[in-house]
Amino acid sequence: MAPAVPIRPTQAPGPYLSRSLYRLTVAQYARMLEEGTIADGERISLIEGLLVVRPRRIRAEIVATNKGLRVLWRMIPPGWHVVKGSPIRVSDWSRPEPDLAVVRGIVDEDEGREPTAAETAMVVEIAGAHADDRAELARVYSAAGIPVCWIVDLAEGRLDLFSEPRREGYRSRQVLTRGQDVPVVVDGIEAAWIAVSDLLP
C-alpha cells in the first residue's frame, strides 16, 4: 500500500493562531533534523523560530548562483572562503541558508561545522521571482550583524546592496544595475569590485 499523502491545511492561520504560534530554537530544530523528524532534503529553514518553506529554485537562479560562486572565489582574500546554500546560525532562533556566503576560515577546517553570523562577512541571495521574501531575510541578517547583504534580483536585472547593519534593518541600501560595479567588502576591507552584469544570467 502506498503511503498516505499528508493533507495540507485548508487555510492560513487567523489572528488568534498567529499570536499563539510556538517558536522553535535552533537547538530544538537541530534535534529534529538529527532524529529525522524533518527529513534530509526538505526545503525548510528556521527563520525567527518559524519553519519556513523555501521555494523551488528556477534555472536562472541556479545559473546566477553558480556564476556568483565562481566570481567570488576569485575575489576574496586569504583566510576566507565561499559557501553555497549552507546554513548559518545567526541567532538562537534563526538558521537561514543563503545562496552564497563569505565566511572566515579554510574549507577543510570548516567541514561539518556551521558558521555563525560573527564569522560571516557577507551573504548573497539570488531572487528569481521572490525578491520581497529575500528582503525580509535581509532584516534577519542585519539584526545578526552581518556587515553586507546582496540581493541579486534577476527579474529586475539589478543588485540591491545592503550595508551598515542595525537590529531593525540595514541603514544603507544601494541599487546597482548592469554597467555598474559592486564592491566586495570583507572584514571591512574593499577586496575587489565585480561587474553587476557578471552576476546576472
C-alpha positions in Angstrom: 0.0 0.0 0.0 1.3 3.4 -0.9 2.0 5.8 2.0 -0.8 8.3 2.6 -0.1 11.8 1.3 -0.4 14.4 4.1 -3.4 16.7 3.6 -2.5 20.3 3.5 -4.1 22.8 5.9 -7.3 24.4 4.4 -6.5 28.0 5.2 -3.9 30.3 6.7 -4.0 30.7 10.5 -6.2 33.6 11.7 -5.1 36.3 14.2 -5.5 34.1 17.3 -3.4 31.2 16.0 -0.8 33.7 14.5 -0.4 35.2 18.0 -0.2 31.7 19.6 2.5 30.2 17.3 5.2 28.2 19.2 8.7 29.2 18.1 11.5 26.7 17.9 15.1 27.4 18.9 18.0 26.4 16.7 18.9 23.7 19.2 15.4 22.2 19.0 15.4 22.4 15.2 18.8 20.7 15.1 17.4 17.8 17.3 14.5 17.4 14.9 17.0 17.1 12.0 19.1 14.6 13.9 16.1 12.5 14.9 14.7 12.5 11.3 11.5 14.4 12.3 12.5 16.7 9.5 13.8 14.6 6.6 17.0 15.4 4.8 16.2 17.3 1.6 13.2 19.1 3.0 13.2 22.7 1.7 12.7 24.2 5.1 14.7 26.8 7.0 14.3 28.1 10.6 13.7 31.8 10.5 12.8 33.7 13.7 11.8 30.5 15.3 9.3 29.5 12.5 9.7 26.7 9.9 9.7 28.5 6.5 9.3 26.6 3.2 11.9 27.7 0.7 10.6 27.9 -2.9 11.8 25.7 -5.6 14.7 27.3 -7.5 14.3 28.2 -11.1 17.0 27.6 -13.7 18.0 31.2 -13.8 18.6 31.2 -10.0 20.8 28.2 -10.3 22.9 29.7 -13.1 23.3 33.0 -11.2 24.3 31.2 -8.0 27.0 29.2 -9.8 28.3 32.4 -11.6 28.4 34.2 -8.3 30.3 31.4 -6.6 33.0 31.4 -9.3 33.4 35.1 -9.3 33.6 35.5 -5.5 36.1 32.7 -5.1 38.5 34.7 -7.3 38.0 37.9 -5.3 38.0 37.0 -1.6 41.2 37.4 0.4 43.1 34.6 2.1 41.6 33.3 5.3 38.0 33.4 3.9 36.0 31.1 1.7 32.7 30.9 -0.1 29.9 28.5 0.9 26.9 27.7 -1.3 23.5 27.0 0.2 24.9 26.2 3.6 23.1 27.0 6.9 24.4 29.9 9.0 23.4 30.2 12.7 22.6 33.9 13.0 20.8 33.7 16.4 19.2 31.2 18.8 16.1 31.5 16.6 17.3 31.6 13.0 19.3 29.3 10.8 18.9 30.6 7.3 20.6 29.0 4.2 21.7 31.9 2.0 22.5 31.1 -1.6 26.1 32.2 -1.1 28.1 33.5 1.9 31.7 34.6 2.5 32.8 33.1 5.8 36.0 33.1 7.8 38.3 30.1 7.8 39.7 27.4 5.5 37.3 25.0 3.7 38.9 21.8 5.0 39.0 23.1 8.6 35.3 24.1 8.5 33.9 20.9 7.0 30.9 19.8 9.0 30.7 22.9 11.1 28.0 25.6 10.7 29.4 29.1 10.6 27.9 31.9 12.8 27.0 35.4 11.9 30.1 36.7 13.6 32.2 34.6 11.2 30.3 35.8 8.1 31.5 38.8 6.1 28.6 38.9 3.6 25.6 36.9 2.3 24.2 36.8 -1.2 20.5 35.9 -2.0 19.6 35.2 -5.6 16.0 36.1 -6.3 14.2 34.9 -9.4 10.7 35.8 -8.5 10.6 36.3 -4.7 12.8 39.4 -4.1 10.5 40.7 -1.4 10.9 37.4 0.5 14.7 37.9 0.3 14.4 41.5 1.6 12.7 40.1 4.7 15.7 37.8 5.1 18.0 40.9 4.9 16.4 42.1 8.1 17.4 38.9 9.8 20.9 39.2 8.6 21.1 42.8 9.7 19.8 42.0 13.2 22.6 39.4 13.4 25.2 42.0 12.5 26.3 40.5 9.1 28.1 43.5 7.5 27.0 43.1 3.9 24.0 41.6 2.1 23.5 41.4 -1.6 20.1 40.6 -3.2 20.5 39.8 -6.9 17.1 40.5 -8.4 17.0 38.5 -11.6 13.5 39.8 -12.7 14.6 43.4 -12.4 18.2 42.9 -13.6 19.7 44.6 -10.6 21.6 44.1 -7.3 20.5 45.6 -4.0 23.5 46.2 -1.8 22.7 46.4 1.9 25.3 47.5 4.5 25.6 49.2 7.9 23.6 46.6 9.9 21.3 47.5 12.7 18.8 45.5 14.7 15.8 46.9 12.8 17.4 46.6 9.3 20.4 47.8 7.3 20.9 51.5 7.3 22.3 51.7 3.8 20.7 50.3 0.6 22.1 50.9 -2.9 20.5 49.7 -6.1 23.1 48.8 -8.8 22.3 47.7 -12.4 24.1 46.4 -15.5 27.0 48.7 -16.4 27.8 49.3 -12.7 30.3 47.6 -10.3 29.7 46.4 -6.8 32.5 46.3 -4.1 33.4 43.1 -2.4 34.0 44.2 1.2 35.4 41.5 3.5 36.2 42.3 7.1 35.8 46.0 6.5 38.3 45.9 3.6 37.4 46.5 0.0 38.9 43.4 -1.6 37.8 43.8 -5.2 35.0 45.1 -7.5 32.6 42.9 -9.5 30.6 43.9 -12.5 26.9 43.5 -11.8 26.4 42.0 -15.2 28.8 39.2 -14.2 26.3 38.1 -11.5 23.2 38.1 -13.8 22.4 35.3 -16.3 
